[in-house]
């Protein structure tokens, strides 16, 4: 470059320069001469970087967003899904109230979830503290011992925030309002188990998208949430087919609706939830029951949940072959209903055995008699007349049907159990069959609103025994093992069996008490198995009836303690009473007035020994038992000995070694039975 002198030019004329035609262009980074000045050009990448920094406001929004995301992920990682799982377990524990076994399992799950959460927080806190300590140590060292490291560390920190907050970076998946995670980000491959579920749905004609991957529980169950291209209702109808595709029984698959009509929660179990029997929760925890609002615990469902039947505005039909367990299902319903003193229990047996005698012996049954078509006809006539009386009261109260506050104003809820209804409604069974069937159909059609409810059981669920006009008015239906799809349809409704719906003829293996239950208050038909409630070997029904008797005695609702218009009508029509099973409390109606006081005391002493499970008893504990269970408030041991002697039971005899005594005197069961009428 030269600096030769030149002739000044007039100010009004521009300077001219001559450039060769083939002059090479300037090279980036070199200094060139331009009108007498030196100009330096910057690299293109540096210019682009500067423009990017300025366009994004020095990356300040990126850095802020990045560290905000890091903070959210830190909090989410600390909480993880544990609070949600604890809440779910607590909800399951609350739903299991009344089912001691299920409640215990749910409580154990809550404790396990809490322990897992505590362990997770300790581990996470340790990891977070370790990283924080390491970062703090690095900053301290660089500040006090290596100041030149401050700038690189600061730039690294800013760079980390900018990188985490850059547009397009994957953000933390938020939680929905109810605690459930939102839809998974696209592109996440399903697990092998989820893939099998999607394939099974595809075979059934459904395209499904996973909303929540399957989550495995400690009890071996899992739930996956999917969105379908059809409704959940249509998938429910194919539950059995879906179970088959997944190599499971229908009892091991459950489908419920999610947040909309096409979102399905699919629950899967690795074991059959109905394989083992379960005792009634009432055996372990008897107590007063609000059958109107809370319902009666009768069994459990697929997920171990207690199934309750409300005694309110619904008739009930239970069907199944011999030994299918329908009697146990009905026993659960009766035992629970007995715990609500507002319910008037009227039991019409279908056999001559003692299946229902415990209800009569405890004085709980308002009416109880064994097979007697003529008396059942009289009972239905009395119920029809009482329906008219109740409807008049409802009219005075400006009500169209029984409500909770009108139960006792109408005289309580009438629950009429007719066991083995075929005994009374089979064609040609007796001369009054047609009139009796007509009365039952009328009661089923119009009496529920007045608080008169039927419970019918049959091992022959056929239309000539249970006509459609009768079965269609039974809102609660429980179909246990039957012989054919036609019989299943008679109980559950025509057209279900054979079209992919519930079919009670296809239980494999059949289990006593397992059936398809249409519970209108739970919304739909699903499998349920009745609790194991035994009287013959364990005497459980009798013990529950003694508890129910105490509840009813306190409420003034034992048979004979209240004015019963139904029994009054039966006495007027037949001249005999069936209150509490008749004078002998064995289901055989007898003369009005009942047994003499002495004979009645002997019978109750027999009951006391039977309930205690002994064949001999001293006078003192026997008097205590009679005072506790019957209306003998002033009965002493000496008074008991006198009364039993007057009744023909004799004086106390040597009993041998008993109650820690060598050979005290008392009463033996065989001797009492010889003097009594039981």
Buried (B, 14 or more C-beta within 10 A) or exposed (E): EEEEEEEEEEEEEEEEEEEEEEEEEEEEEEEEEEEEEEEEEEEEEEEEEEEEEEEBEEBEEBBEBBBBBBEEBEEBEEBBBBEBBBBBBBEBBEBBBBBBBBBEBBBEBBEBBBEBBEEBBEEBEEEEEEEEEEEEEEBEEBEEEEEEBEEEBEEEBBBBBBEBBBEEEEBBEEBEEEEBBEEBEEEEEBEEBBEBBBEBBEEBEBEBBBBBBBEEBEBEBBBBBBBBEBBBEEBBBBBBBBBBBBEBBBBBBBBBBBEEEBBBBBBBBEBBBBEEBBBBBBBEEBEEBBBBEBBBBBBBBBBBBBBBBBBBBBBBBBBBBEEBBBBBBBBBBBBBBBBBBBBBBBBBBBEEEBBBBBBBBBBBBBBBBBBBBEBBBBBBBBBBEBBEEBBEBBEEBEBEBBBEEBBEBBBBBBBBBBBBBBBBBBEEBBEBBEEBBEBBBBBBEBBBBBBBBBBBBBBBBBBEBBBEBBBBBBBBBBBBBBBBBBBBBBBBBBEBBEEEBBBBBBBEEBBBBBBBBBBBEBEEBBBBBBBBBBBEEEBBBBBBBBBBBBBBBEBEBBBEEBEBBBBEBBBEBBEBBBBBBBBBBBBBBBEEEBBEEBBBBBBBBBBBBBBEEEEBBBBBBBBBBBBEBBEBEEBBBEEBBEBBEEBEBBEBEEBEEBEEEEEBEBBBBEBBBEBBBB
